[in-house]
Amino acid sequence: MAGSTVLVTICGKPVNLSMLLTRRNAVLVVGLFAAICGMAVSGFLYSFNAFADALKEQLALSQTQVEWISLVANIGSCIGITAGLFMQRFGTQVTVCVAALVSFAGFFVVAASIEHRIASHFSLMCVYFFVIGKKPCL
């Protein structure tokens, strides 16, 4: 069966399917699928409203301050160029490990500040949530 061609019609034109299913394209498709799964499970930023009220009550923040924290977390998640450069320089395994450490550090600091074990000033919370927002991009 090696060397056989499988023709499919895409947009009315015959396409050799065996040419599309190269090893490189398979890696790209798997990478795309993994990225979509990662975006689907990184629902922290999308579920911010679920715990925004508790954050506001625990830290005595105003609604405007909570909205600023959410904005800073979203900005952190949108700055992805550093992750690409980091991955090109150090590789996938190191990047994933660093992302896990950054994620842990960000959530740990937020939990510690909510428990009043460390300072929980509004500007510090913005920094903490920026780090948490940056996590999916690393």
Summary of the structure (lengths in Angstrom):
residues: 138
radius of gyration: 21.3
end to end distance: 42.4
largest distance: 68.8
contacts: 336
relative contact order: 0.12
helix: 72%
strand: 6%
